[in-house]
Amino acid sequence: MRPTSGLDLPEAATGCAALVGARDWAATPLGAVDGWPDCLATTLAMVLRSPAPLILAWSEQGIILYNDAYAALIGDRHPQLLGASVRDDAAAALAFDDHARQVCRTGGSLSVRDRDIVIRHDGRPETRWFDLDYSPIVDAHGAAHGVLCVVADTTQRVVAERLATFQLTLADALRACATPEAIMALTAERLGQELAASRVFYAEITARGWMTVKHDHACGVATIVGTHSLESFGPDLLAAYRAGAPVVVRNVGADERLSDGARVGLTAREVGAFVDVVLFQEEEWVGLLAVQSAMPRGWTAIEERLIQEVGERVKVAVERARAEVALRELKETLEQQIVERTVELRRYHDIVEATVAPICAFDTECRLVACNKAHMAEFRRLNGVDARVGDVFPDQFIPEQAAVLRALMKRALADESFTVTGTFGRPEIGLSTWEISFTPLHDADGVVIGGFHQATDISERIAAETELAIAQEALRQSQKVEAMGSLTGGVAHDFNNLLTPIIGSLDMLMRKGLGNAREQRLIDGALQSAERARTLVQRLLAFARRQPLQPVAVDIAQLIRGMADLIGSMVGPTITLRVDASHDLPSARADTNQLEMALLNLVVNARDAMPSGGMLTVKADRCVVAPPDKLDVPPGHYVCLSVADTGTGMDEATRRRAIEPFFSTKGVGKGTGLGLSMVHGLAAQLGGGLTIDSAPGRGTKIILWLPLSMAAPSLPRPDAPVEAVADRAGTVLLVDDETLVRASTADMLSDLGYSIVEACSAAEALDLVHAGLSPDLLVTDHLMPGMSGAQLAQELSTRLPRLRTLIVSGYAEAEGIDAATARLSKPFRNDELATSLALLTSRPPPRT
């Protein structure tokens, strides 16, 4: 942030005096402001006017000032000017600490992240977190006289991170709980400590309107373990429960949803505020998580969301624990039955059939001795036959799977319990990935007499994880391309600013015929090189999707037929050209000039891929992309312009990299590697896409997907030269923040006969008009610090309604530019500027 210029010391002192008088800080002498160095006076003016939270500290006298924005952060109503006697104030503590003294002593900047401080909010202490950026205030000699502190409130992020960490820690702890009671108790304790609540409990709703509390976390209040009626809370609160959203009560004594009886009962139980989350299983209530405060409390949105998410997590954890307890009991029962039948050399026939997971038992020779219905059904699905009880189980699989299964069963017979994953089944029928748990079986003396395994089909989970990994990789690639586009677009914009004075100056030298023949050749060569650089920048902007486009309705068939002769001369006699475009194609939305350039790029690439000749096909069709289609093109209706060759083709690695900028297979010096990148950027900027179908030895087909246009294509007409403007004696207000660009443009305008008034910013241009300047034309850059060219034109139109405007820009950023406003792209020559001004002045002036 730059200091505000033009504010002298008395004005700054007057501002301080007003603050002191407004807050009645009689103890702070007004004379303390007198004698401040200019750097402090200027910084003081910036603090008073800045919308950002700022603190100013003067090291020598200990004076602290913070502005309205910071006062709002700490709950104050006005900024303060504080003296050294109040350094223990919350605001002063941020400015006068070791960090500030270090900055003032060393003269270097310093950043402090997530500093916590206790302030009072609505009369209550509240902890807030801030990011603090300290900068020294130095005079012209580099001496530090004070510290400027920029403050950013990070409370929301810090609290959100803490609560996210709490949820992860709670989830890890809940996984270690073996019983529902342990889960309820742990949740109540952890949540109560995190939120500093007086009472937390998870209650099970055993019947509609009744809840049972088996354990609660009570801090400073009595426990309420037992059974309670929800009806006692009154009909309004019950209706809120049925809505499914958390019920938040900040003050039991003032909440009208509570019945008088409920209010009395809650007050007797030392409840001043609470948040209740009712949990549902389909349409039935199954649980309630309650967080209570003994005093009225303003619950934050993050706390409410945390309580709701913890409630859902606890419900799932309790259901899981119940299922695991039941499974363990079932497992122990099955093992006991198997042991008894093994001792008696009988088969195991009574494995519980209700278990949906496949379960089977085997003896020490790996023979299948028993299995449930789920196991038989899954074995039949994957192998096409039933499992045979009594046969060696691994021998019922194909050889490579049999060896794996036999090794796993041997581990269980060696008294090892473990869980593995594996793929089983027949390839011609179907393969599934399974998570299998093996457990050894013992007799009464502890001797291993067999084993059993329980399997879970995880194929869908593995497929989902694979799809997620693919999606994440696609996202990373998309982010990489977007980052490259932003970088190249910014570089191209800067190059346009550099090329504008170069091309303009060389063009002026050529037109004036300066120099001898040799010097003229040198100037002409330099101008040709600059034009090549201009073309390269246009391709960079096309790749970055930031080229200035003028999309209109285009008859693609007519465009192809009109370019057929040019394409034929480009590809040469050894290549046969075939053009296929029906007359009834709908019009496409595109920029005609850019589309012609893209088509020529594709034709040149196809020609280079057929050094020995071949067939080149240029075709246009109407195509539709439906949502199920797996194409890198949005769903919709398109006109597809394709260029197909019978050349060498590309392998998969080359095809994937073909649209990368600067990637080329033509060798050093034979191509920029931006042709396909430009075409791809053009298609994406128009809302379409580009696809490549290629393989080594069978050629390449590139399709440009162009969205349909609802408008009718305009009829082509020969370009007529714009007649020179008769009166060029007007005044042009020229605005550009780049000095060289502004100087070059001013020379061109002077050659055209205009009087020029230059301004380096929109603010300076406004000052000139306010001082009495009344220009005939406004020629302005668009992207400038502060106010843009479009905003300047809009501002001046209210004062000069008949002013004509030409906006000059080297970038595709058109936000805020009226569609009727004339535009000229950088870089440009003298004749291009003259043509744009001629077209502009030939229009009728704007109406007053």
C-alpha positions in Angstrom: 0.0 0.0 0.0 1.5 3.3 -1.0 1.3 6.3 1.4 -1.2 8.9 0.5 0.5 11.9 -1.0 -0.3 15.6 -0.5 -1.2 15.4 3.2 0.9 17.7 5.4 1.6 17.4 9.1 -1.0 19.9 10.3 -3.7 18.0 8.5 -2.6 14.7 10.1 -2.4 16.4 13.5 -5.9 17.7 13.1 -7.1 14.1 12.4 -5.5 12.9 15.5 -6.9 15.7 17.6 -10.4 14.9 16.3 -9.9 11.3 17.4 -8.6 12.2 20.8 -11.5 14.7 21.3 -14.1 12.2 20.1 -12.8 9.5 22.6 -12.0 12.1 25.4 -8.5 10.9 25.8 -7.5 13.9 28.0 -4.4 12.1 29.2 -2.9 12.1 25.7 -1.2 15.4 25.0 -2.1 16.9 21.6 1.5 18.2 21.5 2.7 14.6 21.1 1.7 14.8 17.4 3.7 17.9 16.8 7.2 17.3 15.6 6.4 13.9 14.0 8.6 13.2 11.0 7.0 13.5 7.5 7.1 9.6 7.2 4.9 9.3 10.3 2.5 12.0 9.3 2.0 10.5 5.9 1.5 7.0 7.4 -0.9 8.4 9.9 -3.0 9.8 7.1 -3.0 6.4 5.4 -4.1 4.7 8.6 -7.0 7.1 9.0 -8.3 6.5 5.5 -7.4 2.9 5.0 -10.3 0.3 4.8 -7.8 -2.4 5.9 -7.3 -3.1 9.7 -4.2 -1.1 10.6 -2.3 -0.2 13.8 0.3 2.7 13.9 2.9 2.8 16.7 5.4 5.6 17.4 8.4 4.0 19.1 9.8 7.1 20.8 6.6 8.3 22.7 4.7 5.1 22.7 1.7 6.5 20.8 -0.6 3.9 19.2 -3.4 4.5 16.8 -5.7 2.0 15.2 -8.4 2.7 12.6 -12.1 1.9 12.2 -11.4 -1.4 10.5 -9.3 -2.7 13.4 -11.7 -1.3 15.9 -14.4 -3.4 14.3 -12.3 -6.6 14.6 -11.9 -6.2 18.4 -15.5 -5.1 19.0 -14.8 -1.4 19.5 -16.9 1.3 18.0 -14.3 3.9 17.2 -10.5 4.0 16.5 -8.3 5.0 19.4 -5.3 7.1 20.0 -3.5 5.6 23.0 -0.6 6.8 25.1 2.2 4.8 26.7 0.1 4.3 29.9 -2.3 2.0 28.2 0.0 -0.5 26.6 -1.8 -3.3 28.3 -4.8 -2.6 26.1 -5.7 -5.4 23.6 -5.0 -3.2 20.6 -1.8 -1.8 22.1 -0.6 -5.3 22.9 -0.5 -6.2 19.3 1.6 -3.2 18.4 3.9 -2.8 21.4 5.4 -6.3 21.8 8.8 -7.9 21.2 8.0 -8.3 17.5 7.2 -4.6 17.0 10.3 -3.5 19.0 12.4 -5.9 16.8 11.0 -4.3 13.6 11.7 -0.8 14.9 15.2 -1.8 16.1 16.3 -3.7 12.9 14.3 -1.8 10.3 13.2 -5.1 8.7 9.7 -6.4 8.1 8.2 -9.3 10.2 5.2 -11.5 9.9 3.4 -13.3 12.8 0.8 -16.0 12.0 -2.2 -17.0 14.1 -1.5 -15.0 17.2 -4.2 -15.5 19.8 -5.5 -12.7 22.0 -8.5 -12.4 24.4 -10.9 -9.6 23.8 -14.3 -8.7 25.1 -17.3 -9.3 22.8 -20.8 -8.4 24.1 -19.3 -8.1 27.6 -17.8 -11.6 27.5 -14.1 -12.6 27.0 -13.5 -14.2 23.6 -10.3 -15.6 22.1 -9.5 -14.4 18.6 -6.6 -15.2 16.2 -4.9 -12.8 13.9 -2.1 -12.6 11.3 0.1 -9.6 11.9 2.5 -8.1 9.3 4.8 -5.5 10.8 6.7 -3.0 8.6 9.0 -0.2 9.8 8.1 3.5 9.1 11.4 5.0 7.9 12.3 8.5 6.9 14.2 9.6 3.8 17.5 8.6 5.5 16.3 5.1 6.2 15.9 5.6 10.0 13.0 3.8 11.6 10.6 6.1 13.6 7.7 3.7 14.2 5.9 0.5 13.2 2.9 -0.1 10.9 1.0 -3.3 11.7 -1.5 -4.8 9.1 -4.0 -7.1 10.9 -6.0 -10.0 9.4 -8.5 -11.9 11.5 -7.9 -15.7 11.1 -10.2 -16.8 13.8 -12.6 -18.7 11.5 -9.8 -20.7 9.8 -8.0 -21.5 13.1 -11.3 -22.6 14.8 -12.3 -24.7 11.7 -8.8 -26.4 11.7 -9.1 -27.2 15.4 -12.5 -28.7 15.0 -11.4 -30.7 12.0 -8.5 -32.0 14.0 -10.8 -32.8 16.8 -13.1 -34.8 14.5 -10.2 -36.9 13.1 -8.9 -37.5 16.6 -12.3 -38.5 17.8 -12.8 -40.9 14.8 -9.5 -42.6 15.6 -10.4 -43.0 19.3 -13.9 -44.3 18.5 -12.4 -47.1 16.3 -10.6 -48.4 19.4 -13.9 -48.6 21.4 -15.3 -52.2 21.5 -18.8 -51.5 23.0 -21.6 -49.0 22.4 -21.3 -47.8 26.0 -17.6 -47.0 25.6 -18.3 -45.1 22.4 -21.1 -43.0 24.1 -18.9 -42.3 27.1 -15.8 -41.3 25.1 -17.8 -39.1 22.8 -19.5 -37.2 25.6 -16.1 -36.7 27.4 -14.2 -35.5 24.3 -17.0 -33.2 23.0 -17.6 -31.7 26.5 -13.9 -30.9 26.8 -13.6 -29.4 23.3 -16.6 -27.1 23.6 -16.2 -26.4 27.4 -19.8 -27.6 27.9 -21.2 -28.3 31.4 -23.0 -31.5 30.3 -22.8 -33.7 27.2 -24.6 -37.0 26.6 -25.7 -39.4 23.8 -29.1 -40.8 24.5 -30.8 -43.7 22.8 -34.5 -43.2 22.0 -36.1 -46.5 22.9 -39.6 -45.6 22.0 -41.2 -42.5 20.5 -40.9 -39.7 23.0 -38.6 -41.5 25.5 -34.8 -41.4 25.7 -32.4 -43.4 27.9 -29.1 -41.8 29.1 -26.6 -44.5 30.0 -23.6 -42.1 30.5 -23.0 -38.4 30.5 -20.1 -36.0 30.9 -21.0 -33.6 33.6 -18.7 -30.7 34.6 -19.8 -28.7 37.6 -23.4 -30.0 37.3 -25.2 -33.1 38.4 -25.5 -36.2 36.2 -28.9 -37.0 34.5 -28.3 -40.7 33.8 -31.7 -42.4 33.5 -34.8 -42.4 31.3 -36.6 -39.1 30.3 -39.6 -38.1 28.3 -39.2 -35.8 25.3 -42.9 -34.9 25.5 -42.0 -32.7 28.6 -40.2 -30.2 26.4 -43.5 -29.1 24.8 -45.0 -29.4 21.3 -42.9 -26.6 19.7 -39.6 -28.3 20.6 -40.9 -31.7 19.4 -41.9 -30.1 16.1 -38.4 -28.7 15.8 -36.9 -32.2 16.5 -39.1 -33.7 13.7 -37.6 -31.2 11.2 -34.3 -33.0 11.5 -32.1 -29.9 11.9 -30.2 -29.3 15.2 -32.3 -27.6 17.8 -30.3 -24.6 19.2 -31.4 -22.8 22.3 -29.2 -20.0 23.5 -31.2 -18.9 26.5 -33.5 -21.4 28.2 -35.2 -18.6 30.1 -36.1 -16.6 27.0 -36.7 -19.2 24.3 -40.5 -19.2 23.5 -40.3 -22.7 22.0 -40.0 -24.2 25.5 -43.1 -24.8 27.6 -43.2 -23.5 31.1 -42.8 -27.0 32.5 -39.8 -27.7 30.2 -38.2 -24.4 31.2 -38.6 -25.1 34.9 -37.2 -28.7 34.5 -34.2 -27.5 32.5 -33.4 -24.8 35.0 -33.6 -27.3 37.8 -31.1 -29.5 35.9 -28.8 -26.4 35.6 -29.3 -26.0 31.8 -29.1 -22.4 30.6 -28.5 -23.2 26.9 -28.2 -26.3 24.7 -27.9 -27.9 21.2 -29.8 -31.1 20.5 -29.3 -33.2 17.4 -31.9 -35.9 16.8 -30.7 -38.9 14.7 -33.0 -40.8 12.5 -33.0 -44.4 11.1 -35.4 -43.9 8.1 -38.5 -42.4 9.7 -37.8 -43.4 13.3 -35.9 -41.5 16.0 -33.0 -43.6 17.2 -30.8 -41.3 19.2 -30.1 -37.8 20.5 -26.8 -36.0 21.1 -27.1 -33.1 23.6 -24.6 -30.5 24.5 -25.6 -28.2 27.4 -24.3 -25.1 29.1 -25.1 -24.1 32.6 -25.3 -20.4 31.6 -26.9 -18.8 28.5 -24.5 -19.2 25.5 -24.2 -18.0 21.9 -23.4 -21.1 19.9 -21.4 -20.5 16.8 -22.3 -22.0 13.4 -19.1 -24.1 13.5 -20.0 -25.5 16.9 -23.5 -26.4 15.7 -22.2 -28.1 12.6 -19.6 -30.0 14.7 -22.2 -31.2 17.1 -24.4 -32.5 14.2 -21.5 -34.2 12.5 -20.3 -35.8 15.7 -23.9 -37.0 16.3 -24.0 -38.8 12.9 -20.5 -40.3 13.5 -21.5 -41.6 17.0 -24.7 -43.2 15.6 -22.7 -45.1 12.9 -20.0 -46.1 15.5 -22.6 -47.4 17.9 -24.3 -49.5 15.2 -20.9 -50.8 14.1 -20.0 -51.8 17.7 -23.3 -53.6 18.2 -22.8 -55.5 14.9 -19.2 -56.4 15.9 -20.3 -57.6 19.4 -23.0 -59.7 17.8 -20.5 -61.1 15.3 -17.9 -61.9 18.0 -20.6 -63.8 20.0 -21.6 -65.7 16.8 -18.0 -66.4 16.0 -17.3 -67.8 19.4 -20.4 -70.0 19.3 -19.4 -71.3 15.8 -15.9 -72.1 17.0 -17.2 -74.0 20.0 -19.6 -76.0 17.8 -16.8 -76.8 15.3 -14.4 -77.9 18.1 -17.1 -80.3 19.5 -17.8 -81.8 16.2 -14.0 -82.1 15.3 -13.4 -84.1 18.5 -16.2 -86.5 17.4 -14.8 -86.6 13.8 -18.1 -85.2 12.4 -18.6 -82.7 9.7 -19.5 -79.1 10.6 -23.1 -78.7 9.3 -24.5 -75.9 11.3 -22.6 -72.7 10.4 -25.0 -69.8 10.8 -26.8 -69.3 7.4 -27.9 -65.8 8.3 -24.5 -64.4 7.8 -24.3 -62.6 4.5 -20.5 -62.9 4.2 -19.2 -66.2 2.8 -17.8 -68.4 5.6 -16.3 -71.9 5.2 -14.3 -74.3 7.5 -11.5 -76.7 6.5 -9.5 -79.4 8.2 -5.7 -79.9 8.5 -5.6 -81.4 5.0 -7.3 -78.3 3.5 -10.5 -80.2 2.8 -13.7 -78.2 2.8 -15.7 -79.5 5.8 -18.6 -76.9 6.0 -19.8 -73.6 4.5 -22.8 -71.3 4.6 -25.3 -70.5 1.8 -23.5 -67.2 1.0 -20.3 -69.1 0.3 -22.0 -71.5 -2.0 -23.8 -68.8 -3.9 -20.6 -66.7 -4.4 -18.5 -69.8 -5.4 -21.2 -70.7 -8.0 -21.3 -67.1 -9.3 -17.5 -66.9 -9.9 -16.7 -70.5 -10.9 -19.9 -71.7 -12.6 -20.1 -74.8 -10.3 -20.9 -75.6 -6.7 -18.2 -76.0 -4.1 -17.7 -79.7 -3.2 -17.7 -80.4 0.6 -15.1 -83.1 1.4 -12.7 -82.2 -1.5 -9.5 -80.3 -1.1 -10.6 -76.8 -1.3 -7.7 -75.2 -3.3 -8.0 -77.9 -6.0 -11.4 -76.4 -6.9 -9.8 -73.3 -8.2 -7.7 -72.7 -11.3 -4.0 -73.6 -10.8 -2.5 -70.1 -10.1 -5.3 -69.3 -7.6 -5.0 -72.8 -6.0 -1.4 -72.2 -5.1 -2.2 -68.8 -3.5 -5.2 -70.2 -1.5 -3.2 -73.3 -0.3 -0.4 -71.1 1.0 -3.0 -69.0 2.9 -4.7 -72.0 4.5 -1.3 -73.4 5.6 -0.7 -70.2 7.4 -3.9 -70.5 9.3 -3.1 -74.2 10.1 0.2 -73.0 11.5 -1.9 -71.1 14.2 -1.8 -67.7 12.5 -4.8 -65.3 12.4 -4.6 -62.7 9.6 -6.5 -60.8 6.9 -5.4 -60.6 3.2 -6.9 -59.4 -0.1 -6.9 -61.5 -3.3 -8.6 -61.9 -6.6 -10.5 -65.2 -7.3 -12.8 -66.6 -9.9 -12.6 -67.7 -13.5 -11.6 -65.1 -16.1 -14.2 -66.3 -18.6 -17.0 -66.0 -16.0 -15.9 -63.2 -13.7 -13.2 -62.1 -11.2 -13.8 -60.4 -7.8 -11.4 -59.0 -5.3 -11.9 -60.3 -1.8 -10.8 -59.3 1.7 -10.4 -62.7 3.5 -9.9 -63.2 7.3 -8.3 -66.6 8.3 -8.6 -68.0 11.8 -7.2 -71.3 13.2 -9.5 -73.7 15.1 -8.3 -75.5 18.3 -9.5 -78.5 20.2 -9.9 -78.5 24.0 -6.2 -79.0 24.5 -5.3 -76.0 22.2 -4.2 -78.2 19.3 -5.0 -76.8 15.8 -7.5 -79.1 14.1 -8.5 -76.9 11.2 -9.5 -73.3 10.3 -12.1 -71.2 8.7 -12.2 -68.0 6.7 -14.7 -65.2 6.3 -14.7 -63.2 3.0 -15.9 -59.8 1.9 -16.3 -58.7 -1.7 -14.4 -55.4 -2.1 -14.5 -55.2 -5.9 -16.7 -52.2 -6.0 -14.6 -50.4 -3.4 -11.4 -51.0 -5.3 -13.1 -49.8 -8.5 -14.3 -46.7 -6.8 -10.8 -46.0 -5.4 -9.3 -46.5 -8.9 -11.9 -44.1 -10.5 -11.0 -41.6 -7.7 -7.3 -41.9 -8.5 -8.0 -41.3 -12.2 -10.2 -38.3 -11.4 -7.5 -36.8 -9.1 -4.9 -37.3 -11.8 -7.2 -35.6 -14.4 -7.7 -32.8 -12.0 -3.9 -32.4 -11.5 -3.4 -32.3 -15.2 -6.2 -29.7 -15.6 -4.7 -27.5 -12.9 -1.3 -27.8 -14.6 -2.7 -26.7 -18.0 -4.6 -23.9 -16.3 -1.5 -22.7 -14.5 0.5 -22.8 -17.7 -2.3 -20.9 -19.5 -2.3 -18.2 -16.8 1.5 -17.8 -17.1 1.7 -17.7 -20.9 -1.3 -15.4 -21.0 0.4 -12.9 -18.7 3.7 -13.2 -20.6 2.0 -12.6 -23.9 0.3 -9.5 -22.5 3.6 -8.1 -21.5 5.1 -8.9 -24.9 2.3 -7.1 -26.6 3.2 -4.0 -24.6 6.8 -4.4 -25.7 6.1 -5.1 -29.3 3.7 -2.1 -29.7 6.4 0.6 -29.7 8.8 -1.7 -31.7 6.4 -2.3 -34.5 5.0 1.2 -34.4 8.5 2.8 -34.6 9.7 0.4 -37.4 6.5 1.0 -39.3 7.0 4.8 -39.1 10.6 4.5 -40.3 9.5 2.4 -43.3 6.7 4.8 -44.2 9.0 7.8 -44.0 11.7 6.0 -46.2 14.5 7.0 -43.8 18.0 5.7 -44.5 19.8 4.3 -47.5 18.9 1.0 -49.3 20.9 -1.1 -46.9 19.3 0.6 -43.8 15.9 0.2 -45.3 16.6 -3.6 -45.7 17.6 -3.8 -42.1 14.5 -1.9 -41.0 12.3 -4.2 -43.1 14.0 -7.3 -41.7 13.5 -6.1 -38.1 9.8 -5.3 -38.9 9.3 -8.8 -40.3 10.9 -10.4 -37.2 8.6 -8.2 -35.0 5.6 -9.4 -37.0 6.7 -13.0 -36.5 6.9 -12.3 -32.8 3.4 -10.8 -33.0 2.1 -14.0 -34.5 3.8 -16.0 -31.8 2.2 -13.9 -29.1 -1.2 -14.4 -30.7 -0.7 -18.1 -30.6 0.4 -17.9 -26.9 -2.8 -15.9 -26.2 -4.8 -18.5 -28.1 -3.3 -21.3 -26.0 -4.0 -19.3 -22.8 -7.6 -18.7 -24.0 -7.0 -15.0 -23.7 -6.9 -13.9 -27.3 -9.4 -11.2 -28.3 -12.2 -13.0 -30.1 -15.1 -11.7 -32.1 -17.4 -14.7 -32.3 -20.1 -14.6 -35.0 -22.3 -17.0 -36.8 -20.0 -18.7 -39.4 -21.1 -20.9 -42.4 -18.4 -23.6 -42.0 -19.2 -25.3 -45.4 -18.8 -22.0 -47.2 -15.6 -21.2 -45.3 -14.1 -24.6 -46.3 -15.0 -24.3 -49.9 -13.7 -20.8 -50.0 -10.3 -21.9 -48.7 -10.1 -25.1 -50.9 -7.8 -23.5 -53.5 -5.5 -22.0 -50.9 -5.3 -25.4 -49.1 -4.6 -27.2 -52.3 -1.7 -24.9 -53.2 -0.3 -25.3 -49.7 -0.3 -29.1 -49.6 1.3 -29.5 -53.1 0.7 -31.9 -56.0 1.7 -35.1 -54.2 -1.2 -34.9 -51.8 -4.8 -35.5 -52.9 -7.3 -33.0 -51.3 -10.8 -34.2 -50.5 -13.4 -31.6 -49.2 -16.7 -32.9 -47.8 -19.1 -30.3 -46.4 -22.9 -30.4 -47.0 -24.8 -27.3 -47.8 -27.4 -27.8 -45.0 -25.0 -27.5 -42.1 -26.1 -25.1 -39.3 -24.0 -22.1 -38.6 -21.3 -22.4 -35.9 -20.2 -19.8 -33.3 -16.6 -18.9 -34.1 -14.2 -16.1 -34.9 -13.8 -16.3 -38.7 -10.2 -15.0 -38.9 -9.0 -17.2 -36.0 -10.9 -20.2 -37.4 -9.2 -19.8 -40.8 -5.8 -19.6 -39.0 -6.6 -22.8 -37.0 -7.6 -24.7 -40.2 -4.4 -23.7 -41.9 -2.4 -24.8 -38.9 -4.1 -28.2 -39.0 -3.5 -28.5 -42.8 0.2 -27.7 -42.5 0.6 -30.3 -39.7 -1.2 -32.9 -41.9 1.0 -32.0 -45.0 4.2 -32.4 -42.9 3.0 -35.8 -41.7 2.8 -37.0 -45.4 6.3 -36.3 -46.8 5.8 -38.9 -49.6 2.2 -37.8 -50.4 -1.2 -39.2 -49.5 -4.8 -38.2 -48.9 -5.9 -35.1 -47.0 -9.6 -34.9 -46.1 -11.3 -31.7 -44.8 -14.8 -32.5 -43.6 -17.6 -30.7 -41.7 -20.5 -32.6 -40.0 -23.1 -32.0 -37.4 -22.4 -33.9 -34.2 -24.0 -34.4 -30.8 -22.2 -35.2 -27.5 -24.5 -36.9 -24.9 -23.6 -37.1 -21.2 -22.6 -40.8 -21.3 -20.0 -40.1 -24.1 -16.5 -40.2 -22.8 -15.1 -37.2 -24.7 -13.1 -34.2 -23.5 -16.0 -32.0 -24.9 -19.0 -30.7 -23.0 -22.3 -32.3 -23.9 -24.2 -30.4 -26.6 -24.7 -29.9 -30.3 -21.7 -29.0 -32.5 -20.4 -28.5 -36.0 -17.3 -30.8 -36.3 -14.6 -29.5 -38.5 -12.1 -32.4 -39.1 -8.8 -32.7 -40.8 -7.6 -36.3 -41.5 -4.4 -37.4 -43.2 -2.9 -40.8 -44.2 0.5 -40.0 -42.8 2.8 -41.4 -40.2 0.5 -41.1 -37.3 1.3 -40.7 -33.6 1.9 -43.1 -30.8 -0.1 -42.8 -27.6 2.6 -40.9 -25.7 2.9 -38.3 -28.5 -0.9 -38.0 -28.9 -1.3 -37.2 -25.2 1.3 -34.4 -25.4 0.3 -33.1 -28.8 -1.5 -30.0 -27.5 1.2 -29.1 -24.9 2.7 -25.7 -25.7 6.2 -25.8 -27.4 5.9 -29.6 -27.9 6.9 -30.5 -31.5 8.1 -33.5 -33.4 9.3 -31.5 -36.4 12.8 -30.9 -35.1 14.7 -27.8 -33.9 13.9 -24.7 -36.0 11.0 -26.3 -37.9 8.1 -25.3 -35.7 7.2 -23.4 -32.6 5.2 -26.2 -31.1 2.2 -23.8 -30.6 0.0 -24.8 -33.6 -2.1 -27.4 -31.9 -2.0 -25.5 -28.6 -3.5 -22.5 -30.4 -6.2 -24.5 -32.0 -7.1 -26.2 -28.7 -7.1 -22.9 -26.9 -9.4 -21.4 -29.6 -11.9 -24.3 -29.4 -12.0 -24.1 -25.6 -12.4 -20.4 -25.5 -15.4 -20.7 -27.9 -17.0 -23.4 -25.6 -16.1 -26.4 -27.7 -13.1 -28.7 -27.8 -10.5 -30.6 -29.8 -10.0 -34.4 -30.1 -7.2 -36.4 -31.7 -7.5 -39.9 -33.1 -4.2 -41.3 -34.3 -2.0 -44.4 -34.4 1.4 -45.1 -36.0 1.0 -46.1 -39.6 -2.7 -45.2 -40.0 -2.6 -41.4 -40.0 -4.2 -38.8 -37.8 -7.7 -37.3 -37.6 -8.1 -34.0 -35.6 -11.7 -32.8 -34.9 -12.4 -29.2 -34.0 -15.8 -29.1 -32.1 -17.5 -25.8 -32.6 -20.8 -24.9 -30.8 -23.8 -24.1 -32.9 -24.9 -20.5 -33.3 -28.6 -19.5 -33.1 -28.0 -16.5 -35.4 -27.8 -16.7 -39.2 -24.3 -16.3 -40.8 -23.6 -12.9 -42.2 -23.1 -12.7 -46.0 -19.5 -12.2 -47.0 -18.7 -8.9 -48.7 -15.5 -7.5 -50.1 -13.5 -5.3 -47.8 -13.9 -1.7 -48.8 -11.2 0.7 -47.8 -12.2 3.2 -45.2 -12.0 6.7 -46.6 -9.6 9.0 -44.8 -11.2 11.3 -42.2 -11.4 14.8 -43.6 -10.9 16.6 -40.3 -8.0 15.3 -38.3 -7.3 18.5 -36.4 -9.1 17.3 -33.3 -7.6 16.7 -29.9 -6.9 13.2 -28.7 -6.6 12.4 -24.9 -4.1 9.5 -24.9 -4.0 7.3 -21.7 -1.5 4.5 -21.2 0.5 3.5 -18.1 3.4 2.2 -20.3 5.6 5.1 -21.2 7.1 3.6 -24.4 3.7 2.5 -25.7 2.2 5.9 -25.0 5.1 7.7 -26.7 4.9 5.4 -29.8 1.1 5.9 -30.1 1.5 9.6 -29.7 3.9 9.8 -32.6 1.5 7.8 -34.8 -1.4 10.2 -33.8 0.8 13.2 -34.6 1.6 11.9 -38.0 -2.2 11.5 -38.6 -2.6 15.2 -37.8 -4.1 15.1 -34.3 -3.2 17.1 -31.3 -2.3 14.9 -28.4 -2.7 15.3 -24.6 -1.0 12.4 -22.7 -1.9 10.9 -19.4 -0.2 8.0 -17.6 -3.3 6.9 -15.7 -7.0 7.2 -15.6 -6.8 9.4 -12.5 -4.5 11.9 -14.3 -6.9 11.9 -17.3 -9.8 12.7 -15.1 -7.8 15.6 -13.5 -7.1 17.0 -17.0 -10.8 16.9 -17.9 -11.8 18.4 -14.6 -9.3 21.2 -15.2 -11.1 22.1 -18.5 -9.7 19.8 -21.2 -12.4 18.9 -23.7 -10.9 16.3 -26.1 -12.6 15.1 -29.3 -11.3 11.5 -29.0 -10.2 9.2 -26.1 -7.6 6.6 -27.0 -6.9 4.6 -23.8 -5.3 1.3 -22.6 -7.8 -1.0 -20.9 -5.8 -2.8 -18.1 -4.2 -0.1 -16.0 -3.5 0.2 -12.2 -6.5 1.7 -10.5 -9.2 2.5 -12.9 -9.5 0.5 -16.2 -9.9 2.1 -19.6 -13.6 1.0 -19.8 -14.3 2.6 -16.4 -12.5 5.8 -17.5 -14.6 5.9 -20.7 -17.8 5.4 -18.7 -16.8 8.1 -16.2 -16.0 10.7 -19.0 -19.2 9.9 -20.9 -21.2 11.6 -18.1 -19.1 14.8 -18.5 -18.4 14.6 -22.3 -21.4 12.8 -23.7 -20.2 13.3 -27.4 -16.7 11.9 -26.7 -15.7 9.0 -29.0 -13.6 6.3 -27.4 -11.1 3.7 -28.8 -9.9 1.1 -26.2 -6.5 -0.4 -27.0 -5.5 -3.7 -25.3 -3.0 -6.5 -25.7 -5.2 -9.0 -23.7 -8.6 -10.7 -24.1 -9.9 -9.3 -20.8 -13.1 -7.6 -21.9 -14.9 -7.3 -18.6 -16.7 -4.0 -18.3 -16.2 -3.0 -21.9 -19.4 -2.0 -23.7 -20.0 -4.2 -26.8 -20.4 -1.0 -28.9 -17.1 0.5 -27.8 -14.4 0.4 -30.6 -11.4 -1.8 -29.7 -7.8 -2.1 -31.2 -5.5 -5.0 -30.3 -1.8 -4.4 -29.4 0.6 -4.4 -31.2 -0.6 -2.3 -34.2 0.8 -0.4 -37.1 0.0 3.2 -38.2 -2.5 2.1 -40.8 -4.3 -0.1 -38.3 -4.6 2.8 -35.9 -5.7 5.1 -38.8 -8.4 2.6 -39.9 -9.7 2.2 -36.4 -10.0 6.0 -35.9 -11.6 6.4 -39.3 -14.2 3.8 -38.5 -14.7 5.4 -35.1 -15.1 9.0 -36.5 -17.3 7.8 -39.3 -19.9 6.8 -36.8 -22.4 9.3 -35.6 -21.4 10.8 -32.2 -23.1 9.4 -29.0 -26.4 11.1 -28.2 -26.4 13.5 -25.4 
